[in-house]
Amino acid sequence: MSRTNPELIQASSDNGLWLKSLKRRFAGVIRFWFYDLGSASFMGVALLGLLTLVPIIGFDKLEILPLMLGMVQVSVSAAVAWQLNRLAATEWSILIPEYRHNIFFQCGFMLLSSFTIGTLVCLLVGFEVAFTQLLLATGLGLIFVYLCQIKMAVYYLSILLYLFLIFIDSIAEYLSPVMMAALVLTNLILVWAIWKRALVSGWHPDARTIYLNALEMGGIWLPNAKSYPLFSKLEKHLHPVNFFMGPLLALIIIAMPIITLIVAAFAQLVGVQIPALFMLVQFSCVACTMVHWSRIQRWRAVETLFMLPGFSGKQGMIDAFNRSQINLLILFTLIMAATAALVALFNPAITFAIWSHLVLSTFFGCGFLLGVGSACRTALQLSTTMLIIIAHSAWISGSLRVFAEETDVWLWFAGDLALVGISILTIWWGSKKLWKGDLV
């Protein structure tokens, strides 16, 4: 008769306890990171960056790879800063057992996971320059998190993280192996400093103010909108589609073409290839997704919108929302048309064929996302729109090479026009599904 080995029983028991402890540390991870509007705004950008890696590697567009990896890293860092700020903003966080430690663990896990994925991608494609820029982006994100712990209001400057990414490749050219080793050490010191400060941090009134503002504005601070007539007119033109996002949507619309022109001019000046217009198309699509993401996340605010004067019942509110969606679609298309035309003035690579293709792609990409988004009632349903963004990104990436060589462009134009027609039907279909069964 065989005897059970006590050491095996002890090892099995230890493994079981370790797995239970690990499971407790991940409690609520989906809700905390992907349902909270402040965190989800940045995690959505990070996921978009990861999904964009597929067509980038597939179509051998490796010059874009460092920028995408950097975008993923700083987006996760901004989400971590938001989570730590939320801890400092909620007085009850110390009353829930293990809540703070779970958030600390999840913050570390998110940062380490994004860095590990970026490192593996760099090793997969054998692109050493991308790893150097990933280290710089990691350091940039960690500095931002640490500064947010020192002064809470730094969180309002999160948009600057993405602007600094433009200059990372220029800095990476001057880094020697010794400097890279020092950069790794600096990043580790920053991680330690963030950890030590987080352990002793408590409730802070400024953090609560930022938390409440970010819930309404998606984590972006703006001055009083009434001080800017153009901004006020834009807000009025977009109502009620901007009701759930607040001023963030208007900021995106104003900032995107300006940043695109600056990036395109900088790339032309220094002689590097940065797909600024391609990124403008993608961020336009992301903004359309964010419209419905915020609508679903702030579902309780639908009743507030319904109670506002100006709507003739529920159907009047639905019709007004659908009309403003069309206005948003036309606005994004006109922004692409004007921005691409201005870029073409100093970049001869932007031909009329490429200009037309980008404009049509912006129209049907945003159209699909607005139409499908209108039909979605849960965040899980809306997450499937990432597949549309991936397919849209692959379509543009594959076609730009053909348009640059000016071979078989008419086939792609025919595809563009067909997709424009289908996107219009999708918007019509989505308009019939919007808030169906709600506010009965």
Contacts in CASP RR format, 6 or more apart in sequence:
PFRMAT RR
TARGET T0000
AUTHOR 0000-0000-0000
METHOD contacts of the structure
MODEL  1
MSRTNPELIQASSDNGLWLKSLKRRFAGVIRFWFYDLGSASFMGVALLGL
LTLVPIIGFDKLEILPLMLGMVQVSVSAAVAWQLNRLAATEWSILIPEYR
HNIFFQCGFMLLSSFTIGTLVCLLVGFEVAFTQLLLATGLGLIFVYLCQI
KMAVYYLSILLYLFLIFIDSIAEYLSPVMMAALVLTNLILVWAIWKRALV
SGWHPDARTIYLNALEMGGIWLPNAKSYPLFSKLEKHLHPVNFFMGPLLA
LIIIAMPIITLIVAAFAQLVGVQIPALFMLVQFSCVACTMVHWSRIQRWR
AVETLFMLPGFSGKQGMIDAFNRSQINLLILFTLIMAATAALVALFNPAI
TFAIWSHLVLSTFFGCGFLLGVGSACRTALQLSTTMLIIIAHSAWISGSL
RVFAEETDVWLWFAGDLALVGISILTIWWGSKKLWKGDLV
24 98 0 8 1.000
24 102 0 8 1.000
25 101 0 8 1.000
25 102 0 8 1.000
25 105 0 8 1.000
25 106 0 8 1.000
26 102 0 8 1.000
26 105 0 8 1.000
26 106 0 8 1.000
26 109 0 8 1.000
27 98 0 8 1.000
27 102 0 8 1.000
28 102 0 8 1.000
29 106 0 8 1.000
32 39 0 8 1.000
32 83 0 8 1.000
32 103 0 8 1.000
32 106 0 8 1.000
33 39 0 8 1.000
33 40 0 8 1.000
33 43 0 8 1.000
33 79 0 8 1.000
33 83 0 8 1.000
33 106 0 8 1.000
33 110 0 8 1.000
34 40 0 8 1.000
34 43 0 8 1.000
34 44 0 8 1.000
34 379 0 8 1.000
35 297 0 8 1.000
35 379 0 8 1.000
36 82 0 8 1.000
36 86 0 8 1.000
36 297 0 8 1.000
37 214 0 8 1.000
37 215 0 8 1.000
37 218 0 8 1.000
37 293 0 8 1.000
37 294 0 8 1.000
37 297 0 8 1.000
37 298 0 8 1.000
38 79 0 8 1.000
38 82 0 8 1.000
38 214 0 8 1.000
38 215 0 8 1.000
38 218 0 8 1.000
38 219 0 8 1.000
39 79 0 8 1.000
39 82 0 8 1.000
39 83 0 8 1.000
40 293 0 8 1.000
40 297 0 8 1.000
41 218 0 8 1.000
41 219 0 8 1.000
41 248 0 8 1.000
41 290 0 8 1.000
42 75 0 8 1.000
42 76 0 8 1.000
42 78 0 8 1.000
42 79 0 8 1.000
42 82 0 8 1.000
42 158 0 8 1.000
43 75 0 8 1.000
43 76 0 8 1.000
43 79 0 8 1.000
44 75 0 8 1.000
44 286 0 8 1.000
45 71 0 8 1.000
45 75 0 8 1.000
45 286 0 8 1.000
46 71 0 8 1.000
46 72 0 8 1.000
46 75 0 8 1.000
46 76 0 8 1.000
46 79 0 8 1.000
46 114 0 8 1.000
47 386 0 8 1.000
48 282 0 8 1.000
48 286 0 8 1.000
48 386 0 8 1.000
48 389 0 8 1.000
49 68 0 8 1.000
49 71 0 8 1.000
49 72 0 8 1.000
49 75 0 8 1.000
50 72 0 8 1.000
50 117 0 8 1.000
51 386 0 8 1.000
51 389 0 8 1.000
51 390 0 8 1.000
51 393 0 8 1.000
52 68 0 8 1.000
52 282 0 8 1.000
52 390 0 8 1.000
52 393 0 8 1.000
53 65 0 8 1.000
53 68 0 8 1.000
53 69 0 8 1.000
53 121 0 8 1.000
54 390 0 8 1.000
54 394 0 8 1.000
55 61 0 8 1.000
55 390 0 8 1.000
55 393 0 8 1.000
55 394 0 8 1.000
55 397 0 8 1.000
55 398 0 8 1.000
56 62 0 8 1.000
56 64 0 8 1.000
56 65 0 8 1.000
56 68 0 8 1.000
56 397 0 8 1.000
57 65 0 8 1.000
57 121 0 8 1.000
57 124 0 8 1.000
57 125 0 8 1.000
59 394 0 8 1.000
59 397 0 8 1.000
59 398 0 8 1.000
59 401 0 8 1.000
61 275 0 8 1.000
61 397 0 8 1.000
62 125 0 8 1.000
62 127 0 8 1.000
62 130 0 8 1.000
63 272 0 8 1.000
63 273 0 8 1.000
64 274 0 8 1.000
64 275 0 8 1.000
65 121 0 8 1.000
65 125 0 8 1.000
65 127 0 8 1.000
65 130 0 8 1.000
66 127 0 8 1.000
66 129 0 8 1.000
66 130 0 8 1.000
66 133 0 8 1.000
66 134 0 8 1.000
66 168 0 8 1.000
66 169 0 8 1.000
66 172 0 8 1.000
67 133 0 8 1.000
67 165 0 8 1.000
67 169 0 8 1.000
67 274 0 8 1.000
69 118 0 8 1.000
69 121 0 8 1.000
69 122 0 8 1.000
69 130 0 8 1.000
69 133 0 8 1.000
69 134 0 8 1.000
69 137 0 8 1.000
70 133 0 8 1.000
70 134 0 8 1.000
70 137 0 8 1.000
70 165 0 8 1.000
70 168 0 8 1.000
71 137 0 8 1.000
71 162 0 8 1.000
71 165 0 8 1.000
72 114 0 8 1.000
72 117 0 8 1.000
72 118 0 8 1.000
73 114 0 8 1.000
73 115 0 8 1.000
73 118 0 8 1.000
73 134 0 8 1.000
73 137 0 8 1.000
73 138 0 8 1.000
73 140 0 8 1.000
73 141 0 8 1.000
74 137 0 8 1.000
74 140 0 8 1.000
74 141 0 8 1.000
74 144 0 8 1.000
74 161 0 8 1.000
74 162 0 8 1.000
74 164 0 8 1.000
74 165 0 8 1.000
75 161 0 8 1.000
76 110 0 8 1.000
76 111 0 8 1.000
76 114 0 8 1.000
77 111 0 8 1.000
77 138 0 8 1.000
77 140 0 8 1.000
77 141 0 8 1.000
77 142 0 8 1.000
77 144 0 8 1.000
77 145 0 8 1.000
77 161 0 8 1.000
78 141 0 8 1.000
78 144 0 8 1.000
78 158 0 8 1.000
78 161 0 8 1.000
79 110 0 8 1.000
80 107 0 8 1.000
80 108 0 8 1.000
80 110 0 8 1.000
80 111 0 8 1.000
80 145 0 8 1.000
81 144 0 8 1.000
81 145 0 8 1.000
81 148 0 8 1.000
81 155 0 8 1.000
81 158 0 8 1.000
82 155 0 8 1.000
82 214 0 8 1.000
82 219 0 8 1.000
83 103 0 8 1.000
83 106 0 8 1.000
83 107 0 8 1.000
84 103 0 8 1.000
84 107 0 8 1.000
84 145 0 8 1.000
84 148 0 8 1.000
84 149 0 8 1.000
84 198 0 8 1.000
84 201 0 8 1.000
85 148 0 8 1.000
85 152 0 8 1.000
85 155 0 8 1.000
85 207 0 8 1.000
85 210 0 8 1.000
85 211 0 8 1.000
86 207 0 8 1.000
86 211 0 8 1.000
87 93 0 8 1.000
87 100 0 8 1.000
87 103 0 8 1.000
87 198 0 8 1.000
87 201 0 8 1.000
87 202 0 8 1.000
88 152 0 8 1.000
88 201 0 8 1.000
88 202 0 8 1.000
88 203 0 8 1.000
88 204 0 8 1.000
88 207 0 8 1.000
88 208 0 8 1.000
89 203 0 8 1.000
89 204 0 8 1.000
89 207 0 8 1.000
89 208 0 8 1.000
89 210 0 8 1.000
89 211 0 8 1.000
89 212 0 8 1.000
90 203 0 8 1.000
90 208 0 8 1.000
90 211 0 8 1.000
91 203 0 8 1.000
93 99 0 8 1.000
93 100 0 8 1.000
93 203 0 8 1.000
94 100 0 8 1.000
94 202 0 8 1.000
104 195 0 8 1.000
104 198 0 8 1.000
104 199 0 8 1.000
111 138 0 8 1.000
111 142 0 8 1.000
111 191 0 8 1.000
115 134 0 8 1.000
115 138 0 8 1.000
118 134 0 8 1.000
119 131 0 8 1.000
119 134 0 8 1.000
121 130 0 8 1.000
122 128 0 8 1.000
122 130 0 8 1.000
122 131 0 8 1.000
122 134 0 8 1.000
123 131 0 8 1.000
129 169 0 8 1.000
129 172 0 8 1.000
132 172 0 8 1.000
132 175 0 8 1.000
132 180 0 8 1.000
133 168 0 8 1.000
133 169 0 8 1.000
133 172 0 8 1.000
135 180 0 8 1.000
135 183 0 8 1.000
135 184 0 8 1.000
135 187 0 8 1.000
136 168 0 8 1.000
136 171 0 8 1.000
136 172 0 8 1.000
136 175 0 8 1.000
136 183 0 8 1.000
137 165 0 8 1.000
137 168 0 8 1.000
138 187 0 8 1.000
139 183 0 8 1.000
139 186 0 8 1.000
139 187 0 8 1.000
139 190 0 8 1.000
140 161 0 8 1.000
140 164 0 8 1.000
140 165 0 8 1.000
140 168 0 8 1.000
141 161 0 8 1.000
142 187 0 8 1.000
142 190 0 8 1.000
142 191 0 8 1.000
142 194 0 8 1.000
143 190 0 8 1.000
144 154 0 8 1.000
144 158 0 8 1.000
144 161 0 8 1.000
145 190 0 8 1.000
145 194 0 8 1.000
146 190 0 8 1.000
146 193 0 8 1.000
146 194 0 8 1.000
146 197 0 8 1.000
147 154 0 8 1.000
148 154 0 8 1.000
148 155 0 8 1.000
149 194 0 8 1.000
149 197 0 8 1.000
149 198 0 8 1.000
149 201 0 8 1.000
150 197 0 8 1.000
152 204 0 8 1.000
152 206 0 8 1.000
152 207 0 8 1.000
152 210 0 8 1.000
153 206 0 8 1.000
153 210 0 8 1.000
155 210 0 8 1.000
155 214 0 8 1.000
155 219 0 8 1.000
156 210 0 8 1.000
156 219 0 8 1.000
156 220 0 8 1.000
156 221 0 8 1.000
158 219 0 8 1.000
158 220 0 8 1.000
159 220 0 8 1.000
159 255 0 8 1.000
162 259 0 8 1.000
163 259 0 8 1.000
166 262 0 8 1.000
166 263 0 8 1.000
166 266 0 8 1.000
166 274 0 8 1.000
169 272 0 8 1.000
170 270 0 8 1.000
175 183 0 8 1.000
213 219 0 8 1.000
213 221 0 8 1.000
214 220 0 8 1.000
216 246 0 8 1.000
217 245 0 8 1.000
217 246 0 8 1.000
217 247 0 8 1.000
217 248 0 8 1.000
218 245 0 8 1.000
218 246 0 8 1.000
218 248 0 8 1.000
218 294 0 8 1.000
219 248 0 8 1.000
220 247 0 8 1.000
220 248 0 8 1.000
220 251 0 8 1.000
222 247 0 8 1.000
222 251 0 8 1.000
225 231 0 8 1.000
225 232 0 8 1.000
225 235 0 8 1.000
225 247 0 8 1.000
225 250 0 8 1.000
226 232 0 8 1.000
231 247 0 8 1.000
231 250 0 8 1.000
231 254 0 8 1.000
234 250 0 8 1.000
234 253 0 8 1.000
234 254 0 8 1.000
235 242 0 8 1.000
235 247 0 8 1.000
235 250 0 8 1.000
237 324 0 8 1.000
237 327 0 8 1.000
237 331 0 8 1.000
238 249 0 8 1.000
238 250 0 8 1.000
238 324 0 8 1.000
238 327 0 8 1.000
238 328 0 8 1.000
238 331 0 8 1.000
239 320 0 8 1.000
239 324 0 8 1.000
240 305 0 8 1.000
240 308 0 8 1.000
240 317 0 8 1.000
240 320 0 8 1.000
240 321 0 8 1.000
240 324 0 8 1.000
241 249 0 8 1.000
241 291 0 8 1.000
241 321 0 8 1.000
241 324 0 8 1.000
241 325 0 8 1.000
241 327 0 8 1.000
241 328 0 8 1.000
242 249 0 8 1.000
242 250 0 8 1.000
242 291 0 8 1.000
242 324 0 8 1.000
243 301 0 8 1.000
243 305 0 8 1.000
244 291 0 8 1.000
244 294 0 8 1.000
244 295 0 8 1.000
244 297 0 8 1.000
244 298 0 8 1.000
244 301 0 8 1.000
245 290 0 8 1.000
245 291 0 8 1.000
245 294 0 8 1.000
248 290 0 8 1.000
249 287 0 8 1.000
249 290 0 8 1.000
249 291 0 8 1.000
252 283 0 8 1.000
252 287 0 8 1.000
252 290 0 8 1.000
253 287 0 8 1.000
253 331 0 8 1.000
253 332 0 8 1.000
253 335 0 8 1.000
256 280 0 8 1.000
256 283 0 8 1.000
256 284 0 8 1.000
256 287 0 8 1.000
256 335 0 8 1.000
257 280 0 8 1.000
257 335 0 8 1.000
257 338 0 8 1.000
257 339 0 8 1.000
260 276 0 8 1.000
260 277 0 8 1.000
260 279 0 8 1.000
260 280 0 8 1.000
260 339 0 8 1.000
260 343 0 8 1.000
261 276 0 8 1.000
261 339 0 8 1.000
261 342 0 8 1.000
261 343 0 8 1.000
263 274 0 8 1.000
263 276 0 8 1.000
263 279 0 8 1.000
264 274 0 8 1.000
264 276 0 8 1.000
264 277 0 8 1.000
264 343 0 8 1.000
264 346 0 8 1.000
264 347 0 8 1.000
265 346 0 8 1.000
266 274 0 8 1.000
267 273 0 8 1.000
267 274 0 8 1.000
267 276 0 8 1.000
268 346 0 8 1.000
268 347 0 8 1.000
276 343 0 8 1.000
277 336 0 8 1.000
277 339 0 8 1.000
277 340 0 8 1.000
277 343 0 8 1.000
277 350 0 8 1.000
277 358 0 8 1.000
278 396 0 8 1.000
278 397 0 8 1.000
278 400 0 8 1.000
280 335 0 8 1.000
280 336 0 8 1.000
280 339 0 8 1.000
280 362 0 8 1.000
281 336 0 8 1.000
281 358 0 8 1.000
281 361 0 8 1.000
281 362 0 8 1.000
281 365 0 8 1.000
281 392 0 8 1.000
281 396 0 8 1.000
282 389 0 8 1.000
282 392 0 8 1.000
282 393 0 8 1.000
284 332 0 8 1.000
284 335 0 8 1.000
284 336 0 8 1.000
284 362 0 8 1.000
284 366 0 8 1.000
285 365 0 8 1.000
285 366 0 8 1.000
285 369 0 8 1.000
285 388 0 8 1.000
285 389 0 8 1.000
285 392 0 8 1.000
286 389 0 8 1.000
287 332 0 8 1.000
288 328 0 8 1.000
288 329 0 8 1.000
288 332 0 8 1.000
288 365 0 8 1.000
288 366 0 8 1.000
288 367 0 8 1.000
288 369 0 8 1.000
288 370 0 8 1.000
289 369 0 8 1.000
289 373 0 8 1.000
289 382 0 8 1.000
289 385 0 8 1.000
289 389 0 8 1.000
291 325 0 8 1.000
291 328 0 8 1.000
291 370 0 8 1.000
292 369 0 8 1.000
292 370 0 8 1.000
292 373 0 8 1.000
292 374 0 8 1.000
292 376 0 8 1.000
292 382 0 8 1.000
293 379 0 8 1.000
293 382 0 8 1.000
295 302 0 8 1.000
296 376 0 8 1.000
296 377 0 8 1.000
296 378 0 8 1.000
296 379 0 8 1.000
296 382 0 8 1.000
297 379 0 8 1.000
302 435 0 8 1.000
302 438 0 8 1.000
302 439 0 8 1.000
303 439 0 8 1.000
305 317 0 8 1.000
306 313 0 8 1.000
306 314 0 8 1.000
306 317 0 8 1.000
306 439 0 8 1.000
310 320 0 8 1.000
311 317 0 8 1.000
311 320 0 8 1.000
314 435 0 8 1.000
314 439 0 8 1.000
317 435 0 8 1.000
318 431 0 8 1.000
318 434 0 8 1.000
318 435 0 8 1.000
321 434 0 8 1.000
322 374 0 8 1.000
322 427 0 8 1.000
322 431 0 8 1.000
322 434 0 8 1.000
325 370 0 8 1.000
325 371 0 8 1.000
325 374 0 8 1.000
325 427 0 8 1.000
325 431 0 8 1.000
326 427 0 8 1.000
328 366 0 8 1.000
328 370 0 8 1.000
329 363 0 8 1.000
329 366 0 8 1.000
329 367 0 8 1.000
329 370 0 8 1.000
329 427 0 8 1.000
332 362 0 8 1.000
332 363 0 8 1.000
332 366 0 8 1.000
333 359 0 8 1.000
333 362 0 8 1.000
333 363 0 8 1.000
333 366 0 8 1.000
336 358 0 8 1.000
336 359 0 8 1.000
336 362 0 8 1.000
337 355 0 8 1.000
337 359 0 8 1.000
340 350 0 8 1.000
340 354 0 8 1.000
340 355 0 8 1.000
340 358 0 8 1.000
340 359 0 8 1.000
341 355 0 8 1.000
343 350 0 8 1.000
344 350 0 8 1.000
344 351 0 8 1.000
344 355 0 8 1.000
349 404 0 8 1.000
351 403 0 8 1.000
351 406 0 8 1.000
353 403 0 8 1.000
353 406 0 8 1.000
353 409 0 8 1.000
353 413 0 8 1.000
354 400 0 8 1.000
354 403 0 8 1.000
354 404 0 8 1.000
356 413 0 8 1.000
356 416 0 8 1.000
357 396 0 8 1.000
357 399 0 8 1.000
357 400 0 8 1.000
357 403 0 8 1.000
357 409 0 8 1.000
357 412 0 8 1.000
357 413 0 8 1.000
357 416 0 8 1.000
358 396 0 8 1.000
360 413 0 8 1.000
360 416 0 8 1.000
360 417 0 8 1.000
360 419 0 8 1.000
360 420 0 8 1.000
361 392 0 8 1.000
361 395 0 8 1.000
361 396 0 8 1.000
361 399 0 8 1.000
361 416 0 8 1.000
363 420 0 8 1.000
363 423 0 8 1.000
364 416 0 8 1.000
364 419 0 8 1.000
364 420 0 8 1.000
364 421 0 8 1.000
364 422 0 8 1.000
364 423 0 8 1.000
365 388 0 8 1.000
365 392 0 8 1.000
365 419 0 8 1.000
365 423 0 8 1.000
367 423 0 8 1.000
367 424 0 8 1.000
367 426 0 8 1.000
367 427 0 8 1.000
368 388 0 8 1.000
368 392 0 8 1.000
368 419 0 8 1.000
368 422 0 8 1.000
368 423 0 8 1.000
368 426 0 8 1.000
369 385 0 8 1.000
369 388 0 8 1.000
369 389 0 8 1.000
370 427 0 8 1.000
371 423 0 8 1.000
371 426 0 8 1.000
371 427 0 8 1.000
371 429 0 8 1.000
371 430 0 8 1.000
371 431 0 8 1.000
372 384 0 8 1.000
372 385 0 8 1.000
372 388 0 8 1.000
372 426 0 8 1.000
372 430 0 8 1.000
373 382 0 8 1.000
373 385 0 8 1.000
373 430 0 8 1.000
374 427 0 8 1.000
374 430 0 8 1.000
374 431 0 8 1.000
374 433 0 8 1.000
374 434 0 8 1.000
375 381 0 8 1.000
375 429 0 8 1.000
375 430 0 8 1.000
375 433 0 8 1.000
375 434 0 8 1.000
376 382 0 8 1.000
376 385 0 8 1.000
377 438 0 8 1.000
399 412 0 8 1.000
402 408 0 8 1.000
402 409 0 8 1.000
402 412 0 8 1.000
403 409 0 8 1.000
403 412 0 8 1.000
END
